[in-house]
């Protein structure tokens, strides 16, 4: 079986340390923890729904944990208008708006 080809990727950080990569793939989305993060004795999962493991997490829809990082309501509407983003591009919106989140998890620059 061949590896899924990433359309876009964004690094994921936990307490400002790179812990994994979220990818948009042909069949949906994939999140994988970095091997260095898994080797760290102090490593924590980004979510209880995504425990530490070497195997990628795959989903046809964006993982609920990542959707939970997005602002809601009027703040989302204002952010979309200000940054000229399409609400239909959930991955792009997530990458643009979640670089400095309230919690321990944040996202970095998107690569294509």
Jmol script that loads the backbone (N, CA, C; Angstrom):
load data "model"
ATOM      1  N   UNK A   1       0.847  -1.181   0.000  1.00  0.00           N
ATOM      2  CA  UNK A   1       0.000   0.000   0.000  1.00  0.00           C
ATOM      3  C   UNK A   1       0.886   1.236   0.000  1.00  0.00           C
ATOM      4  N   UNK A   2       0.595   2.204  -0.847  1.00  0.00           N
ATOM      5  CA  UNK A   2       1.435   3.394  -0.936  1.00  0.00           C
ATOM      6  C   UNK A   2       1.029   4.424   0.109  1.00  0.00           C
ATOM      7  N   UNK A   3       1.999   5.279   0.459  1.00  0.00           N
ATOM      8  CA  UNK A   3       1.773   6.354   1.416  1.00  0.00           C
ATOM      9  C   UNK A   3       0.845   7.395   0.793  1.00  0.00           C
ATOM     10  N   UNK A   4      -0.059   8.008   1.594  1.00  0.00           N
ATOM     11  CA  UNK A   4      -0.898   9.053   1.038  1.00  0.00           C
ATOM     12  C   UNK A   4      -0.058  10.278   0.681  1.00  0.00           C
ATOM     13  N   UNK A   5      -0.398  10.925  -0.416  1.00  0.00           N
ATOM     14  CA  UNK A   5       0.316  12.108  -0.862  1.00  0.00           C
ATOM     15  C   UNK A   5      -0.295  13.344  -0.209  1.00  0.00           C
ATOM     16  N   UNK A   6       0.536  14.151   0.454  1.00  0.00           N
ATOM     17  CA  UNK A   6       0.046  15.341   1.148  1.00  0.00           C
ATOM     18  C   UNK A   6      -0.172  16.481   0.165  1.00  0.00           C
ATOM     19  N   UNK A   7      -1.345  17.072   0.224  1.00  0.00           N
ATOM     20  CA  UNK A   7      -1.639  18.252  -0.576  1.00  0.00           C
ATOM     21  C   UNK A   7      -1.082  19.492   0.113  1.00  0.00           C
ATOM     22  N   UNK A   8      -1.333  19.588   1.410  1.00  0.00           N
ATOM     23  CA  UNK A   8      -0.796  20.673   2.245  1.00  0.00           C
ATOM     24  C   UNK A   8      -0.462  20.085   3.609  1.00  0.00           C
ATOM     25  N   UNK A   9       0.536  20.676   4.251  1.00  0.00           N
ATOM     26  CA  UNK A   9       0.934  20.224   5.585  1.00  0.00           C
ATOM     27  C   UNK A   9       1.158  21.431   6.479  1.00  0.00           C
ATOM     28  N   UNK A  10       0.932  21.220   7.758  1.00  0.00           N
ATOM     29  CA  UNK A  10       1.204  22.263   8.743  1.00  0.00           C
ATOM     30  C   UNK A  10       1.799  21.581   9.977  1.00  0.00           C
ATOM     31  N   UNK A  11       2.934  22.113  10.486  1.00  0.00           N
ATOM     32  CA  UNK A  11       3.503  21.534  11.698  1.00  0.00           C
ATOM     33  C   UNK A  11       2.625  21.854  12.908  1.00  0.00           C
ATOM     34  N   UNK A  12       2.592  20.928  13.835  1.00  0.00           N
ATOM     35  CA  UNK A  12       1.817  21.078  15.065  1.00  0.00           C
ATOM     36  C   UNK A  12       2.799  21.191  16.223  1.00  0.00           C
ATOM     37  N   UNK A  13       2.527  22.153  17.122  1.00  0.00           N
ATOM     38  CA  UNK A  13       3.408  22.407  18.259  1.00  0.00           C
ATOM     39  C   UNK A  13       2.660  22.194  19.564  1.00  0.00           C
ATOM     40  N   UNK A  14       3.366  21.652  20.538  1.00  0.00           N
ATOM     41  CA  UNK A  14       2.836  21.499  21.891  1.00  0.00           C
ATOM     42  C   UNK A  14       3.777  22.265  22.802  1.00  0.00           C
ATOM     43  N   UNK A  15       3.272  23.274  23.499  1.00  0.00           N
ATOM     44  CA  UNK A  15       4.119  24.162  24.317  1.00  0.00           C
ATOM     45  C   UNK A  15       5.321  24.656  23.525  1.00  0.00           C
ATOM     46  N   UNK A  16       5.070  25.050  22.278  1.00  0.00           N
ATOM     47  CA  UNK A  16       6.061  25.627  21.360  1.00  0.00           C
ATOM     48  C   UNK A  16       7.141  24.662  20.892  1.00  0.00           C
ATOM     49  N   UNK A  17       6.941  23.371  21.147  1.00  0.00           N
ATOM     50  CA  UNK A  17       7.866  22.348  20.650  1.00  0.00           C
ATOM     51  C   UNK A  17       7.146  21.562  19.562  1.00  0.00           C
ATOM     52  N   UNK A  18       7.818  21.391  18.440  1.00  0.00           N
ATOM     53  CA  UNK A  18       7.199  20.670  17.331  1.00  0.00           C
ATOM     54  C   UNK A  18       6.946  19.218  17.733  1.00  0.00           C
ATOM     55  N   UNK A  19       5.691  18.787  17.602  1.00  0.00           N
ATOM     56  CA  UNK A  19       5.336  17.442  18.050  1.00  0.00           C
ATOM     57  C   UNK A  19       4.775  16.576  16.926  1.00  0.00           C
ATOM     58  N   UNK A  20       4.355  17.191  15.833  1.00  0.00           N
ATOM     59  CA  UNK A  20       3.751  16.399  14.761  1.00  0.00           C
ATOM     60  C   UNK A  20       3.440  17.228  13.540  1.00  0.00           C
ATOM     61  N   UNK A  21       2.760  16.578  12.602  1.00  0.00           N
ATOM     62  CA  UNK A  21       2.390  17.233  11.349  1.00  0.00           C
ATOM     63  C   UNK A  21       0.948  16.858  11.012  1.00  0.00           C
ATOM     64  N   UNK A  22       0.153  17.877  10.693  1.00  0.00           N
ATOM     65  CA  UNK A  22      -1.199  17.675  10.206  1.00  0.00           C
ATOM     66  C   UNK A  22      -1.153  17.861   8.696  1.00  0.00           C
ATOM     67  N   UNK A  23      -1.681  16.902   7.969  1.00  0.00           N
ATOM     68  CA  UNK A  23      -1.661  16.949   6.504  1.00  0.00           C
ATOM     69  C   UNK A  23      -3.052  16.836   5.924  1.00  0.00           C
ATOM     70  N   UNK A  24      -3.250  17.547   4.830  1.00  0.00           N
ATOM     71  CA  UNK A  24      -4.428  17.371   4.010  1.00  0.00           C
ATOM     72  C   UNK A  24      -3.995  16.394   2.916  1.00  0.00           C
ATOM     73  N   UNK A  25      -4.693  15.276   2.822  1.00  0.00           N
ATOM     74  CA  UNK A  25      -4.326  14.249   1.841  1.00  0.00           C
ATOM     75  C   UNK A  25      -5.503  14.008   0.901  1.00  0.00           C
ATOM     76  N   UNK A  26      -5.276  13.249  -0.138  1.00  0.00           N
ATOM     77  CA  UNK A  26      -6.319  12.989  -1.150  1.00  0.00           C
ATOM     78  C   UNK A  26      -7.609  12.442  -0.537  1.00  0.00           C
ATOM     79  N   UNK A  27      -7.491  11.619   0.487  1.00  0.00           N
ATOM     80  CA  UNK A  27      -8.658  10.966   1.081  1.00  0.00           C
ATOM     81  C   UNK A  27      -9.194  11.675   2.319  1.00  0.00           C
ATOM     82  N   UNK A  28      -8.607  12.815   2.705  1.00  0.00           N
ATOM     83  CA  UNK A  28      -9.060  13.533   3.891  1.00  0.00           C
ATOM     84  C   UNK A  28      -7.914  14.196   4.613  1.00  0.00           C
ATOM     85  N   UNK A  29      -7.654  13.706   5.832  1.00  0.00           N
ATOM     86  CA  UNK A  29      -6.644  14.333   6.679  1.00  0.00           C
ATOM     87  C   UNK A  29      -5.835  13.275   7.418  1.00  0.00           C
ATOM     88  N   UNK A  30      -4.623  13.661   7.798  1.00  0.00           N
ATOM     89  CA  UNK A  30      -3.731  12.761   8.528  1.00  0.00           C
ATOM     90  C   UNK A  30      -2.969  13.574   9.571  1.00  0.00           C
ATOM     91  N   UNK A  31      -2.845  13.015  10.760  1.00  0.00           N
ATOM     92  CA  UNK A  31      -1.973  13.594  11.784  1.00  0.00           C
ATOM     93  C   UNK A  31      -1.000  12.515  12.220  1.00  0.00           C
ATOM     94  N   UNK A  32       0.275  12.881  12.299  1.00  0.00           N
ATOM     95  CA  UNK A  32       1.292  11.936  12.748  1.00  0.00           C
ATOM     96  C   UNK A  32       2.236  12.651  13.723  1.00  0.00           C
ATOM     97  N   UNK A  33       2.519  11.963  14.830  1.00  0.00           N
ATOM     98  CA  UNK A  33       3.496  12.483  15.796  1.00  0.00           C
ATOM     99  C   UNK A  33       4.900  12.312  15.236  1.00  0.00           C
ATOM    100  N   UNK A  34       5.764  13.267  15.495  1.00  0.00           N
ATOM    101  CA  UNK A  34       7.164  13.187  15.072  1.00  0.00           C
ATOM    102  C   UNK A  34       7.889  12.159  15.939  1.00  0.00           C
ATOM    103  N   UNK A  35       8.829  11.440  15.344  1.00  0.00           N
ATOM    104  CA  UNK A  35       9.558  10.398  16.076  1.00  0.00           C
ATOM    105  C   UNK A  35      10.331  10.984  17.259  1.00  0.00           C
ATOM    106  N   UNK A  36      10.873  12.170  17.091  1.00  0.00           N
ATOM    107  CA  UNK A  36      11.596  12.817  18.193  1.00  0.00           C
ATOM    108  C   UNK A  36      10.691  13.126  19.370  1.00  0.00           C
ATOM    109  N   UNK A  37       9.440  13.496  19.076  1.00  0.00           N
ATOM    110  CA  UNK A  37       8.469  13.773  20.130  1.00  0.00           C
ATOM    111  C   UNK A  37       8.121  12.483  20.867  1.00  0.00           C
ATOM    112  N   UNK A  38       7.914  11.421  20.114  1.00  0.00           N
ATOM    113  CA  UNK A  38       7.582  10.135  20.725  1.00  0.00           C
ATOM    114  C   UNK A  38       8.716   9.597  21.585  1.00  0.00           C
ATOM    115  N   UNK A  39       9.965   9.930  21.234  1.00  0.00           N
ATOM    116  CA  UNK A  39      11.127   9.456  21.984  1.00  0.00           C
ATOM    117  C   UNK A  39      11.357  10.243  23.273  1.00  0.00           C
ATOM    118  N   UNK A  40      10.744  11.401  23.398  1.00  0.00           N
ATOM    119  CA  UNK A  40      10.916  12.263  24.570  1.00  0.00           C
ATOM    120  C   UNK A  40      10.089  11.714  25.736  1.00  0.00           C
ATOM    121  N   UNK A  41      10.741  11.459  26.844  1.00  0.00           N
ATOM    122  CA  UNK A  41      10.053  10.900  28.017  1.00  0.00           C
ATOM    123  C   UNK A  41       8.983  11.850  28.561  1.00  0.00           C
ATOM    124  N   UNK A  42       9.099  13.140  28.269  1.00  0.00           N
ATOM    125  CA  UNK A  42       8.136  14.128  28.763  1.00  0.00           C
ATOM    126  C   UNK A  42       7.021  14.413  27.750  1.00  0.00           C
ATOM    127  N   UNK A  43       7.026  13.716  26.645  1.00  0.00           N
ATOM    128  CA  UNK A  43       6.027  13.955  25.597  1.00  0.00           C
ATOM    129  C   UNK A  43       4.626  13.670  26.102  1.00  0.00           C
ATOM    130  N   UNK A  44       3.699  14.497  25.659  1.00  0.00           N
ATOM    131  CA  UNK A  44       2.290  14.323  25.988  1.00  0.00           C
ATOM    132  C   UNK A  44       1.490  14.282  24.693  1.00  0.00           C
ATOM    133  N   UNK A  45       0.353  13.617  24.706  1.00  0.00           N
ATOM    134  CA  UNK A  45      -0.497  13.643  23.518  1.00  0.00           C
ATOM    135  C   UNK A  45      -1.124  15.031  23.367  1.00  0.00           C
ATOM    136  N   UNK A  46      -1.444  15.421  22.142  1.00  0.00           N
ATOM    137  CA  UNK A  46      -2.093  16.710  21.939  1.00  0.00           C
ATOM    138  C   UNK A  46      -3.549  16.669  22.384  1.00  0.00           C
ATOM    139  N   UNK A  47      -4.105  15.456  22.445  1.00  0.00           N
ATOM    140  CA  UNK A  47      -5.503  15.275  22.817  1.00  0.00           C
ATOM    141  C   UNK A  47      -5.681  13.867  23.380  1.00  0.00           C
ATOM    142  N   UNK A  48      -6.640  13.705  24.269  1.00  0.00           N
ATOM    143  CA  UNK A  48      -6.942  12.364  24.780  1.00  0.00           C
ATOM    144  C   UNK A  48      -7.466  11.464  23.677  1.00  0.00           C
ATOM    145  N   UNK A  49      -8.019  12.067  22.632  1.00  0.00           N
ATOM    146  CA  UNK A  49      -8.540  11.289  21.507  1.00  0.00           C
ATOM    147  C   UNK A  49      -7.436  10.889  20.531  1.00  0.00           C
ATOM    148  N   UNK A  50      -6.221  11.400  20.739  1.00  0.00           N
ATOM    149  CA  UNK A  50      -5.092  11.075  19.866  1.00  0.00           C
ATOM    150  C   UNK A  50      -3.880  10.720  20.726  1.00  0.00           C
ATOM    151  N   UNK A  51      -3.930   9.565  21.409  1.00  0.00           N
ATOM    152  CA  UNK A  51      -2.811   9.167  22.260  1.00  0.00           C
ATOM    153  C   UNK A  51      -1.522   9.024  21.449  1.00  0.00           C
ATOM    154  N   UNK A  52      -0.410   9.097  22.156  1.00  0.00           N
ATOM    155  CA  UNK A  52       0.894   8.956  21.501  1.00  0.00           C
ATOM    156  C   UNK A  52       0.996   7.598  20.818  1.00  0.00           C
ATOM    157  N   UNK A  53       1.400   7.623  19.559  1.00  0.00           N
ATOM    158  CA  UNK A  53       1.658   6.394  18.803  1.00  0.00           C
ATOM    159  C   UNK A  53       2.408   6.783  17.529  1.00  0.00           C
ATOM    160  N   UNK A  54       3.129   5.831  16.990  1.00  0.00           N
ATOM    161  CA  UNK A  54       3.910   6.081  15.776  1.00  0.00           C
ATOM    162  C   UNK A  54       3.042   6.049  14.522  1.00  0.00           C
ATOM    163  N   UNK A  55       1.950   5.295  14.535  1.00  0.00           N
ATOM    164  CA  UNK A  55       1.097   5.177  13.362  1.00  0.00           C
ATOM    165  C   UNK A  55       0.305   6.467  13.157  1.00  0.00           C
ATOM    166  N   UNK A  56       0.120   6.850  11.908  1.00  0.00           N
ATOM    167  CA  UNK A  56      -0.661   8.062  11.622  1.00  0.00           C
ATOM    168  C   UNK A  56      -2.131   7.885  11.978  1.00  0.00           C
ATOM    169  N   UNK A  57      -2.747   8.984  12.348  1.00  0.00           N
ATOM    170  CA  UNK A  57      -4.201   9.042  12.494  1.00  0.00           C
ATOM    171  C   UNK A  57      -4.738   9.540  11.159  1.00  0.00           C
ATOM    172  N   UNK A  58      -5.752   8.883  10.612  1.00  0.00           N
ATOM    173  CA  UNK A  58      -6.337   9.299   9.339  1.00  0.00           C
ATOM    174  C   UNK A  58      -7.841   9.443   9.496  1.00  0.00           C
ATOM    175  N   UNK A  59      -8.391  10.415   8.776  1.00  0.00           N
ATOM    176  CA  UNK A  59      -9.826  10.664   8.825  1.00  0.00           C
ATOM    177  C   UNK A  59     -10.274  11.301   7.515  1.00  0.00           C
ATOM    178  N   UNK A  60     -11.503  11.015   7.116  1.00  0.00           N
ATOM    179  CA  UNK A  60     -12.053  11.654   5.913  1.00  0.00           C
ATOM    180  C   UNK A  60     -12.431  13.099   6.179  1.00  0.00           C
ATOM    181  N   UNK A  61     -12.689  13.435   7.445  1.00  0.00           N
ATOM    182  CA  UNK A  61     -13.017  14.814   7.842  1.00  0.00           C
ATOM    183  C   UNK A  61     -11.956  15.308   8.806  1.00  0.00           C
ATOM    184  N   UNK A  62     -11.845  16.620   8.938  1.00  0.00           N
ATOM    185  CA  UNK A  62     -10.854  17.179   9.848  1.00  0.00           C
ATOM    186  C   UNK A  62     -11.156  16.719  11.272  1.00  0.00           C
ATOM    187  N   UNK A  63     -10.130  16.309  11.984  1.00  0.00           N
ATOM    188  CA  UNK A  63     -10.272  15.768  13.332  1.00  0.00           C
ATOM    189  C   UNK A  63     -10.992  16.767  14.242  1.00  0.00           C
ATOM    190  N   UNK A  64     -11.960  16.303  15.032  1.00  0.00           N
ATOM    191  CA  UNK A  64     -12.689  17.201  15.934  1.00  0.00           C
ATOM    192  C   UNK A  64     -11.775  18.011  16.854  1.00  0.00           C
ATOM    193  N   UNK A  65     -10.665  17.425  17.303  1.00  0.00           N
ATOM    194  CA  UNK A  65      -9.752  18.173  18.159  1.00  0.00           C
ATOM    195  C   UNK A  65      -9.277  19.452  17.475  1.00  0.00           C
ATOM    196  N   UNK A  66      -8.874  19.339  16.212  1.00  0.00           N
ATOM    197  CA  UNK A  66      -8.374  20.513  15.487  1.00  0.00           C
ATOM    198  C   UNK A  66      -9.498  21.505  15.193  1.00  0.00           C
ATOM    199  N   UNK A  67     -10.689  21.005  14.871  1.00  0.00           N
ATOM    200  CA  UNK A  67     -11.830  21.894  14.666  1.00  0.00           C
ATOM    201  C   UNK A  67     -12.125  22.708  15.927  1.00  0.00           C
ATOM    202  N   UNK A  68     -11.895  22.095  17.087  1.00  0.00           N
ATOM    203  CA  UNK A  68     -12.123  22.770  18.362  1.00  0.00           C
ATOM    204  C   UNK A  68     -11.174  23.933  18.615  1.00  0.00           C
ATOM    205  N   UNK A  69     -10.087  24.011  17.865  1.00  0.00           N
ATOM    206  CA  UNK A  69      -9.150  25.130  18.012  1.00  0.00           C
ATOM    207  C   UNK A  69      -9.649  26.397  17.321  1.00  0.00           C
ATOM    208  N   UNK A  70     -10.595  26.242  16.385  1.00  0.00           N
ATOM    209  CA  UNK A  70     -11.081  27.383  15.612  1.00  0.00           C
ATOM    210  C   UNK A  70     -11.995  28.285  16.436  1.00  0.00           C
ATOM    211  N   UNK A  71     -11.920  29.598  16.182  1.00  0.00           N
ATOM    212  CA  UNK A  71     -12.894  30.494  16.831  1.00  0.00           C
ATOM    213  C   UNK A  71     -14.280  30.216  16.262  1.00  0.00           C
ATOM    214  N   UNK A  72     -15.291  30.709  16.938  1.00  0.00           N
ATOM    215  CA  UNK A  72     -16.670  30.474  16.507  1.00  0.00           C
ATOM    216  C   UNK A  72     -17.419  31.794  16.368  1.00  0.00           C
ATOM    217  N   UNK A  73     -18.585  31.710  15.770  1.00  0.00           N
ATOM    218  CA  UNK A  73     -19.501  32.845  15.710  1.00  0.00           C
ATOM    219  C   UNK A  73     -18.926  34.065  15.034  1.00  0.00           C
ATOM    220  N   UNK A  74     -19.196  35.217  15.645  1.00  0.00           N
ATOM    221  CA  UNK A  74     -18.787  36.495  15.049  1.00  0.00           C
ATOM    222  C   UNK A  74     -17.275  36.609  14.907  1.00  0.00           C
ATOM    223  N   UNK A  75     -16.516  36.017  15.840  1.00  0.00           N
ATOM    224  CA  UNK A  75     -15.059  36.107  15.750  1.00  0.00           C
ATOM    225  C   UNK A  75     -14.543  35.360  14.523  1.00  0.00           C
ATOM    226  N   UNK A  76     -15.124  34.205  14.236  1.00  0.00           N
ATOM    227  CA  UNK A  76     -14.760  33.474  13.021  1.00  0.00           C
ATOM    228  C   UNK A  76     -15.146  34.288  11.782  1.00  0.00           C
ATOM    229  N   UNK A  77     -16.348  34.845  11.789  1.00  0.00           N
ATOM    230  CA  UNK A  77     -16.804  35.641  10.644  1.00  0.00           C
ATOM    231  C   UNK A  77     -15.873  36.828  10.377  1.00  0.00           C
ATOM    232  N   UNK A  78     -15.496  37.533  11.423  1.00  0.00           N
ATOM    233  CA  UNK A  78     -14.600  38.684  11.282  1.00  0.00           C
ATOM    234  C   UNK A  78     -13.225  38.234  10.783  1.00  0.00           C
ATOM    235  N   UNK A  79     -12.726  37.136  11.323  1.00  0.00           N
ATOM    236  CA  UNK A  79     -11.413  36.618  10.920  1.00  0.00           C
ATOM    237  C   UNK A  79     -11.413  36.211   9.451  1.00  0.00           C
ATOM    238  N   UNK A  80     -12.456  35.531   9.006  1.00  0.00           N
ATOM    239  CA  UNK A  80     -12.559  35.113   7.612  1.00  0.00           C
ATOM    240  C   UNK A  80     -12.590  36.329   6.683  1.00  0.00           C
ATOM    241  N   UNK A  81     -13.365  37.341   7.052  1.00  0.00           N
ATOM    242  CA  UNK A  81     -13.470  38.544   6.223  1.00  0.00           C
ATOM    243  C   UNK A  81     -12.152  39.313   6.193  1.00  0.00           C
ATOM    244  N   UNK A  82     -11.534  39.472   7.348  1.00  0.00           N
ATOM    245  CA  UNK A  82     -10.286  40.244   7.440  1.00  0.00           C
ATOM    246  C   UNK A  82      -9.169  39.578   6.641  1.00  0.00           C
ATOM    247  N   UNK A  83      -9.063  38.260   6.730  1.00  0.00           N
ATOM    248  CA  UNK A  83      -7.987  37.536   6.055  1.00  0.00           C
ATOM    249  C   UNK A  83      -8.384  37.055   4.659  1.00  0.00           C
ATOM    250  N   UNK A  84      -9.621  37.364   4.259  1.00  0.00           N
ATOM    251  CA  UNK A  84     -10.133  36.954   2.938  1.00  0.00           C
ATOM    252  C   UNK A  84     -10.003  35.440   2.730  1.00  0.00           C
ATOM    253  N   UNK A  85     -10.482  34.693   3.721  1.00  0.00           N
ATOM    254  CA  UNK A  85     -10.446  33.234   3.677  1.00  0.00           C
ATOM    255  C   UNK A  85     -11.832  32.687   3.386  1.00  0.00           C
ATOM    256  N   UNK A  86     -11.878  31.543   2.736  1.00  0.00           N
ATOM    257  CA  UNK A  86     -13.142  30.867   2.476  1.00  0.00           C
ATOM    258  C   UNK A  86     -13.460  29.912   3.618  1.00  0.00           C
ATOM    259  N   UNK A  87     -14.672  29.978   4.122  1.00  0.00           N
ATOM    260  CA  UNK A  87     -15.099  29.064   5.184  1.00  0.00           C
ATOM    261  C   UNK A  87     -15.089  27.615   4.708  1.00  0.00           C
ATOM    262  N   UNK A  88     -15.131  27.408   3.385  1.00  0.00           N
ATOM    263  CA  UNK A  88     -15.102  26.057   2.818  1.00  0.00           C
ATOM    264  C   UNK A  88     -13.721  25.407   2.893  1.00  0.00           C
ATOM    265  N   UNK A  89     -12.673  26.209   3.078  1.00  0.00           N
ATOM    266  CA  UNK A  89     -11.305  25.700   3.173  1.00  0.00           C
ATOM    267  C   UNK A  89     -10.926  25.551   4.644  1.00  0.00           C
ATOM    268  N   UNK A  90     -11.496  24.548   5.286  1.00  0.00           N
ATOM    269  CA  UNK A  90     -11.293  24.366   6.723  1.00  0.00           C
ATOM    270  C   UNK A  90      -9.821  24.227   7.085  1.00  0.00           C
ATOM    271  N   UNK A  91      -9.060  23.489   6.276  1.00  0.00           N
ATOM    272  CA  UNK A  91      -7.633  23.313   6.560  1.00  0.00           C
ATOM    273  C   UNK A  91      -6.917  24.661   6.497  1.00  0.00           C
ATOM    274  N   UNK A  92      -7.196  25.445   5.472  1.00  0.00           N
ATOM    275  CA  UNK A  92      -6.573  26.759   5.322  1.00  0.00           C
ATOM    276  C   UNK A  92      -6.944  27.706   6.448  1.00  0.00           C
ATOM    277  N   UNK A  93      -8.205  27.678   6.852  1.00  0.00           N
ATOM    278  CA  UNK A  93      -8.669  28.517   7.955  1.00  0.00           C
ATOM    279  C   UNK A  93      -7.967  28.108   9.239  1.00  0.00           C
ATOM    280  N   UNK A  94      -7.895  26.818   9.494  1.00  0.00           N
ATOM    281  CA  UNK A  94      -7.211  26.311  10.689  1.00  0.00           C
ATOM    282  C   UNK A  94      -5.754  26.764  10.713  1.00  0.00           C
ATOM    283  N   UNK A  95      -5.070  26.593   9.591  1.00  0.00           N
ATOM    284  CA  UNK A  95      -3.655  26.961   9.516  1.00  0.00           C
ATOM    285  C   UNK A  95      -3.447  28.462   9.713  1.00  0.00           C
ATOM    286  N   UNK A  96      -4.365  29.271   9.192  1.00  0.00           N
ATOM    287  CA  UNK A  96      -4.223  30.723   9.294  1.00  0.00           C
ATOM    288  C   UNK A  96      -4.569  31.256  10.680  1.00  0.00           C
ATOM    289  N   UNK A  97      -5.542  30.650  11.333  1.00  0.00           N
ATOM    290  CA  UNK A  97      -6.039  31.207  12.588  1.00  0.00           C
ATOM    291  C   UNK A  97      -5.484  30.560  13.855  1.00  0.00           C
ATOM    292  N   UNK A  98      -4.785  29.453  13.735  1.00  0.00           N
ATOM    293  CA  UNK A  98      -4.387  28.714  14.944  1.00  0.00           C
ATOM    294  C   UNK A  98      -2.878  28.716  15.189  1.00  0.00           C
ATOM    295  N   UNK A  99      -2.238  29.797  14.846  1.00  0.00           N
ATOM    296  CA  UNK A  99      -0.799  29.908  15.104  1.00  0.00           C
ATOM    297  C   UNK A  99      -0.516  30.317  16.538  1.00  0.00           C
ATOM    298  N   UNK A 100      -1.498  30.918  17.203  1.00  0.00           N
ATOM    299  CA  UNK A 100      -1.326  31.371  18.580  1.00  0.00           C
ATOM    300  C   UNK A 100      -2.620  31.096  19.334  1.00  0.00           C
ATOM    301  N   UNK A 101      -2.808  29.848  19.706  1.00  0.00           N
ATOM    302  CA  UNK A 101      -4.039  29.431  20.378  1.00  0.00           C
ATOM    303  C   UNK A 101      -3.946  29.640  21.888  1.00  0.00           C
ATOM    304  N   UNK A 102      -5.090  29.590  22.533  1.00  0.00           N
ATOM    305  CA  UNK A 102      -5.161  29.762  23.978  1.00  0.00           C
ATOM    306  C   UNK A 102      -4.488  28.609  24.719  1.00  0.00           C
ATOM    307  N   UNK A 103      -4.632  27.396  24.253  1.00  0.00           N
ATOM    308  CA  UNK A 103      -4.077  26.231  24.931  1.00  0.00           C
ATOM    309  C   UNK A 103      -2.638  25.955  24.563  1.00  0.00           C
ATOM    310  N   UNK A 104      -2.200  24.741  24.839  1.00  0.00           N
ATOM    311  CA  UNK A 104      -0.809  24.343  24.605  1.00  0.00           C
ATOM    312  C   UNK A 104      -0.513  24.022  23.142  1.00  0.00           C
ATOM    313  N   UNK A 105      -1.544  23.749  22.342  1.00  0.00           N
ATOM    314  CA  UNK A 105      -1.340  23.330  20.953  1.00  0.00           C
ATOM    315  C   UNK A 105      -1.503  24.533  20.016  1.00  0.00           C
ATOM    316  N   UNK A 106      -0.578  24.639  19.071  1.00  0.00           N
ATOM    317  CA  UNK A 106      -0.656  25.661  18.027  1.00  0.00           C
ATOM    318  C   UNK A 106      -0.134  25.070  16.726  1.00  0.00           C
ATOM    319  N   UNK A 107      -0.347  25.792  15.638  1.00  0.00           N
ATOM    320  CA  UNK A 107       0.074  25.344  14.324  1.00  0.00           C
ATOM    321  C   UNK A 107       1.110  26.311  13.754  1.00  0.00           C
ATOM    322  N   UNK A 108       1.927  25.807  12.817  1.00  0.00           N
ATOM    323  CA  UNK A 108       2.944  26.636  12.197  1.00  0.00           C
ATOM    324  C   UNK A 108       2.575  27.025  10.785  1.00  0.00           C
ATOM    325  N   UNK A 109       3.584  27.290   9.980  1.00  0.00           N
ATOM    326  CA  UNK A 109       3.401  27.702   8.579  1.00  0.00           C
ATOM    327  C   UNK A 109       3.009  26.503   7.720  1.00  0.00           C
ATOM    328  N   UNK A 110       2.113  26.724   6.792  1.00  0.00           N
ATOM    329  CA  UNK A 110       1.670  25.680   5.861  1.00  0.00           C
ATOM    330  C   UNK A 110       2.715  25.486   4.771  1.00  0.00           C
ATOM    331  N   UNK A 111       2.968  24.230   4.428  1.00  0.00           N
ATOM    332  CA  UNK A 111       3.809  23.942   3.255  1.00  0.00           C
ATOM    333  C   UNK A 111       2.962  23.164   2.257  1.00  0.00           C
ATOM    334  N   UNK A 112       3.251  23.384   0.980  1.00  0.00           N
ATOM    335  CA  UNK A 112       2.482  22.694  -0.072  1.00  0.00           C
ATOM    336  C   UNK A 112       3.396  21.810  -0.880  1.00  0.00           C
TER     337      UNK A 112
END
end "model"
wireframe off; spacefill off
backbone 0.3
color backbone group
